[in-house]
């Protein structure tokens, strides 16, 4: 089927390439596309259509129409007419039951037409409503394109490259090349065909997907998405050959002139044996057909009527102006249409020009230019909306199988604007994105509504201009992991690491219960470097914190610590932590592990409004933190520091700068886990020295699970775990943090309106409920469990739960649903362990 | 113990100071009135609020501009922005290539990812 060598052909006949189609071994040449190699091997039917499963063959050979979409190496919807042939590539049919040649679903075309008019699913598949999932399943199996590859067989990695250029030229035709060559400076030309040697930078084959604000142009190039920022953009996307509307215009053997030209000139394949040429553009391929030895049976520049006829979906004859002509190739041209979509996306105005029957871009946005055929540099006369002729279906949109009859029906039902018709019929919504059907649809609507094309207009152009793999848009998979400076220590100790937000944290080191016991009876050490850490410094710092928090910090003495809860202006709990005053104008604020960035933004946002002279500095990453806790904490720490740790000198809720193992630390005497403890904050780079010294002093590392048990024994709340976006200070029983006598603080206005629909209480039980378990009262849901653990020290299951205020009383019995059964639990309002805080203060 | 001595590492691999209240000569601007002073700078920091961020940031050197284009869309240096889709970073030209300052807690992820990209993964 190959022609003798053609001038300028792209194939290299000295390099044969083996590939498979539907399991059969075939051979092409280097320089072939998958489509040209298949055509040369005798294949004529490349796909089945979206809805009617009609056979479809090569039409445009330029990657614009949907006719050659196949599954290549597991990737669906690949346009094989532009997909370079590679050794060993595996090509398969898609959207068929059987094969592309014999698709059992083709019966839809034979008998389904009358039952499946446009929008039929809106009218005929609505009852009974419960059957819709079944209808949907059937429709999705009958219609559609390729199937997305199984995620387990992912077909490749995607990546993103960022680039900035002074001038970006989109389109590698003569006009684009001339524009690029004329630029004196940094210029990049993007070409969707094979690249060319040039004195400027060329990215090819690559397709610009859209033009966004700020000169951002995403460009697809294989598995790489280029995000190009351009100072100026020159659009040279050329013009698109349009399909004529006539009966049978989708038969295999109907081709556009440029497709024929490429088949002969570039791949040296004979497109048919006997051809009919229709339209101004079609006559231009006479030379190619003559060279290929194709007999030209008839030609007409502007016929009155035309219909194509075939057998099994393949063209056998045409009726041209009433005269029957046998042929297997019909080259048709509905004229050229400037490819304006990218310009329209950029904000250009698109206007109809009746003299040539095309839409042209006008009023270009700043920084965007258009050259060549895309600008409307086309000399042609308008063609008829539809060439009359009886016979087969006449398609306006071959992507979505929308016929002229469908559009007329939509009009009759009142969908009389191009945008409404688009949504109802899906015309212009298929893979070609209107490249082949936009103008045809406008012409048809104008004719049927007895108006002109300028009144109909075009549909809105939106990116992507060309279908693109979702993987390319998603790019490389990123899952940033934050690691504490002690991460390697935890790994060495064999810790089970878990995600908490973006952080990787040690969950346990083998025996969480033993870790809890170590803290209670001896000495434990936990890495709490994930805590947010913020410095607030300046003359305005005390007043700023007084307004940011419901409680007061301006009266906090230097060297002392106070608990603080950050609330929203609606009075809802956002975050919590401690505030240590290190100097008259210097405070050290800690936040939850996942809250630091949000709290810093919150602080800065408010301070931008209030304008206090205070710096807010996020030092979360600069500092590691570890909590040394247990009855032996003081005696273990003392030899490592010269500081006086006596209870009278370093009291509970004191903050002091001390050195531990030679490392400068900020020591906070606080106790989230309920035992005597010191939270040591030190430079991240020196954290290992401090950790190692404390472990050598006898501290047992404990993980998050042990910490969760310990803090629960104290009834300490974890914001986000025990609270949600509706929780407020009254319902969480933290009203003691509200200093109402302050003139202002964030959320003050909301305090009088706070409602207590439920309260956070502790409970003890005999059975461990899952977190989230329902609290049930009189047969209805009356709350939920937020945290629960078995406590050896308490000797029971302990937990926190939101319950209705009426039952939030000490000793009240509540019912919790566990595995479908109701289990009694007793409400406890005080801490389960050391409720007086004696140990903390010891 | 000096003011905020607990912020300063015992022996930092690279001295990095965050300066608030302006941009001294030779500093890398990271905001309208914020900047970084890297190394043994002779910058006069009197009158500014200065915070030692030597332990907070890790420097990663990237030689190839081609590789940098796969990491960030920032193109004008020095610049403060993000790399690898969301990791905050400060980037400056350095020794014929580029130097990226990233938060130490994300530095292992960033360096491993950049290394993967360099290896063509």
Boltz contact constraints between the chains, C-beta under 6 A:
constraints:
  - contact:
      token1: [A, 161]
      token2: [B, 69]
      max_distance: 6.0
  - contact:
      token1: [A, 161]
      token2: [B, 70]
      max_distance: 6.0
  - contact:
      token1: [A, 162]
      token2: [B, 69]
      max_distance: 6.0
  - contact:
      token1: [A, 162]
      token2: [B, 73]
      max_distance: 6.0
  - contact:
      token1: [A, 163]
      token2: [B, 69]
      max_distance: 6.0
  - contact:
      token1: [A, 164]
      token2: [B, 75]
      max_distance: 6.0
  - contact:
      token1: [A, 227]
      token2: [B, 73]
      max_distance: 6.0
  - contact:
      token1: [A, 478]
      token2: [B, 84]
      max_distance: 6.0
  - contact:
      token1: [A, 478]
      token2: [B, 85]
      max_distance: 6.0
  - contact:
      token1: [A, 480]
      token2: [B, 87]
      max_distance: 6.0
  - contact:
      token1: [A, 480]
      token2: [B, 106]
      max_distance: 6.0
  - contact:
      token1: [A, 480]
      token2: [B, 109]
      max_distance: 6.0
  - contact:
      token1: [A, 481]
      token2: [B, 109]
      max_distance: 6.0
  - contact:
      token1: [A, 482]
      token2: [B, 105]
      max_distance: 6.0
  - contact:
      token1: [A, 482]
      token2: [B, 106]
      max_distance: 6.0
  - contact:
      token1: [A, 483]
      token2: [B, 105]
      max_distance: 6.0
  - contact:
      token1: [A, 483]
      token2: [B, 108]
      max_distance: 6.0
  - contact:
      token1: [A, 615]
      token2: [B, 20]
      max_distance: 6.0
  - contact:
      token1: [A, 615]
      token2: [B, 49]
      max_distance: 6.0
  - contact:
      token1: [A, 617]
      token2: [B, 51]
      max_distance: 6.0
  - contact:
      token1: [A, 621]
      token2: [B, 56]
      max_distance: 6.0
  - contact:
      token1: [A, 621]
      token2: [B, 103]
      max_distance: 6.0
  - contact:
      token1: [A, 621]
      token2: [B, 104]
      max_distance: 6.0
  - contact:
      token1: [A, 621]
      token2: [B, 105]
      max_distance: 6.0
  - contact:
      token1: [A, 622]
      token2: [B, 7]
      max_distance: 6.0
  - contact:
      token1: [A, 622]
      token2: [B, 53]
      max_distance: 6.0
  - contact:
      token1: [A, 622]
      token2: [B, 55]
      max_distance: 6.0
  - contact:
      token1: [A, 622]
      token2: [B, 56]
      max_distance: 6.0
  - contact:
      token1: [A, 657]
      token2: [B, 1]
      max_distance: 6.0
  - contact:
      token1: [A, 657]
      token2: [B, 6]
      max_distance: 6.0
  - contact:
      token1: [A, 664]
      token2: [B, 5]
      max_distance: 6.0
  - contact:
      token1: [A, 664]
      token2: [B, 6]
      max_distance: 6.0
  - contact:
      token1: [A, 665]
      token2: [B, 6]
      max_distance: 6.0
  - contact:
      token1: [A, 666]
      token2: [B, 6]
      max_distance: 6.0
  - contact:
      token1: [A, 683]
      token2: [B, 9]
      max_distance: 6.0
  - contact:
      token1: [A, 683]
      token2: [B, 55]
      max_distance: 6.0
  - contact:
      token1: [A, 684]
      token2: [B, 55]
      max_distance: 6.0
  - contact:
      token1: [A, 684]
      token2: [B, 104]
      max_distance: 6.0
  - contact:
      token1: [A, 685]
      token2: [B, 9]
      max_distance: 6.0
  - contact:
      token1: [A, 685]
      token2: [B, 55]
      max_distance: 6.0
  - contact:
      token1: [A, 686]
      token2: [B, 9]
      max_distance: 6.0
  - contact:
      token1: [A, 686]
      token2: [B, 10]
      max_distance: 6.0
